[in-house]
Amino acid sequence: MQVYEAPIRDMRFVLEELHTDDGFGELEGFEDFDADMRAAILEEANKLCRDVLLPLNWSGDQEGCRIENGVVRTPEGFQQAYKQFCEGGWAGLGVDQKWGGQGAPHSLAKMVEEMSCSTNLSFGLYPGLTNGAMVALDGYGSEDLKNFYMPRLANGEWTGTMCLTESHCGTDLGLLRTKAVPQDDGSYLVTGNKIFISAGDHDLADNIVHLVLARLPDAPKGVKGISLFLVPKYLPNDDGSLGDHNNAGPTAIEHKMGLKASATCQMAFEDSKGWLVGKPNRGLEAMFAMMNSERVAVGIQGLGVGEIAYQSAVYYAKDRLQGRSLSGAKNPDGPADPIIVHPDVRRMLMTMRAYNEGSRAVSAWVSRALDAEHAAVEPEARERAKDFIALMTPVVKALFTDLGHESAHLAVQVYGGHGYIQESGIEQFARDARIAQIYEGTNGIQALDLVGRKLPDRMGRNLRSFFHPVSQFIEENAGDEQIGKMVASLQQSFGALQLSTGHIAQKGLKDPEEAGAAAYDYLRLLGFVAMAYCFAKATKVAHQKLAEGTDEIAFYEAKIITAKFFFDRLLPPATAQFMAIKSGKASMMDMPEDAF
C-alpha cells in the first residue's frame, strides 16, 4: 500500500534549526518567507501531493501514456491534477517574481519538490523539466525570448523540455548530428532526431518549449561546435496565441521499466523554427546550467522515492502479523506479533529512515547554498556557496539516487511476497527509482565529474567550502560529553576522506585511470561524511532542545536515535571505502578484454 504524509517536522528542522550557522550569512529577497509562511506552504503542498497526486500514482503507472493522432495522452486524472497544480501557483513556486513566480527560496521549493517526487514522480517530471528549461533560458536567453516565454513557463501555461540525447550519442554529445540552418529573419531551421526526451509531448499544457542542442553549418567538430535553440511545438503569435504546428513532435513513446505516466518520447524536428539561446557554438554552457539544476532535482527524486518507500514499509511492518518477538510476545492476544518487532525488519526500516534524514539534511545545506549564490549579502559568501554547489551537485545526484533505489528495494523486502506483486504498489517504487541513477548523467559519470573536474578545479578550492566547516565543527565539539563519540567517528571518516583526496590527487595526476577507478568509492565516502557531519550537528541541536525543556521530546529523541544508528551501522562501511580507493586500479583494469 502506498502511504504518505509529508515529513514536515523534519523539513522544518533542517530548514530552521540545523543550518542556521552554515556560514552563508544573511540572505536578501526572502523576507516574505518567514517561518509561518514556510509552514503554511509546506502544509498546503502536503495536502495537494497527498490528496491529489498520490491517488494517481499507481493508476497512472498501470495506464501509462499513449499516442493518439500524433499527440501524447497522459493517464486519466493527470490533466485535472496539472490544472489544479498550476492554479495553486505551484508551477512557479521557486521562480523569480519578475517572471510571475512566487520567488520562494530554493531551500523551501526543494522540500515541496520532494513531496511531489514521493507521491507521483511521473507527474513531477512535467513541471520539473519546465523549471530546468527556465534556468537555461533565464541565464542565457535574449531579453525578447525571456520576456515572451518565461512568464508562460512560470505559470505552467506552457511547459519545457531539454533535448540532448540522440540514438548514437548520450554522454558523448560531441557526436551530435542535429543541425540548425540560419534564416534571414534571425531564426533557425532545426532538423534532427532525439530520443529519451522526458515530457517531450503531452496534453497537460497548450504549448511545449523545447531546448534543443544542434550544430550550425560552420560549427567546429566535437562539443565546441554545439549551440542551443529554443524550438516551440506551436509557433506562437505576438499576443501569445498559438499559430501553426512547428514540425516538432513525437514519433514514438519509449516503453520503459518505470515512470510509465511520464511521456518519454522519441522526437523529430523537421525544419522546425527556432531561436538561438546564448552564443553560437556555446550551447553546452547554457545546457549545463540547466543540467546542473536538474541533477540536484534528480537527487531529490531519489530522496522522494526513498521517503514514500520508508513510510509504506513502516505501515506494513506495524500491520503485518508474523512470528513472535525474540524477547517474548509483544501481541499476546493476537496470533502473532507485527513484523516490526524483528531485528532484521528494524535494520531495514532504520536504514531507510537514516538514508532519508541524512539526504534531507545534506539537501537543505546544498539548497541554502543555491540561495546564497545569488542572495547572500557578502560577496565572499556567494563565491563560497558557488564552490560548494559545484562540489556537491554530483554527490547529491548520485548518492541520493543510489540510496533512494536501495530504500525502494528494502521496502519490497519488508513486504516480502506482497511487495513483489503489483497490487501492493510497492514494486513501482523500485522501478520508478531506477532511472534516476541513469538520466542527467549516469552516477558513474557523476563520480568522474567529481574526481576529474571538481576536485582539481583551482587547486582544490571547491573542497575548502566543505572541509573547513567540517574540521571546525570537529575541533569545537571533540570534547562534548553528549556528542563526543559521534564527533570521534566523524573525525575518523573525515580523516579517511582527506587521505583519499590526497591519494587521488597524487595518483590521478600520473594515471587518470587511477582516479577513475577510485571515483565511485570517493563520491560515496564524501557523501557519507557530509551526512555524518549533518547528523552530528542534528544531535547537538536535539540535545540542546531537550535541555531547554521542549514539548517535542519524542521528535528530538528519535532524531538522536536515528543519528546513533547511522554512526553505528552505516558510516563504518563507508569509511572502509578508503581501503578500496587505496587498492588502485589493477584488479579492475588488468583483466584482458577477451577474458570477459
Buried (B, 14 or more C-beta within 10 A) or exposed (E): EBBBBBBBEBBBBBBBBBBEEBBBBEBEEBEEBEEEBBBEBBEBBBEBBBEBBBBBBBBBBEBBBEBEEEEBBBBEBBBEBBEEBBEBBBBBBBBBEEBBBBBBBBBBBBBBBBBBBBBBBBBBBBBBBBBBBBBBBBBBBBEEBBEBBBBBBBBBBBBBBBBBBBEEBBEEBEEBEBBBEBEEEEBBBBBBBBBBBBBBBBBBBBBBBBBBBBBBEEBEEEBEBBBBBBBBBBBBEEEBEBEEEBBBBBBEBBEBEBBBBBBBBBBBBEEBBBBBBBEBBBBBBBBEBBBBBBBBBBBBBBBBBBBBBBBBBBBBBEEBEBEBBEEEEEEEEEEBBBBBBBEEBBEBBBBBBBBBBBBBBBBBBBBBBBBBBBBBEEEEBBBBBBBBBBBBBBBBBBBBBBBBBBBBBBBBBBBEEBBEEEEBBBBBBBBBBBBBBBBBBBBBBBBBBBBBEBBBBEEBBBBBBBBEBBEEBBEEBEEBEBBEBBBBBBBBBBBBBBEBBEBBBEBBEEEBBBBBBBBBBBBBBBBBBBBBBBBBBBBBBBBEBBEEEEEBEEBBEBBBBBBBBBBEEBBEEBBEBBEBBBEBBEEEEEEEEEEE
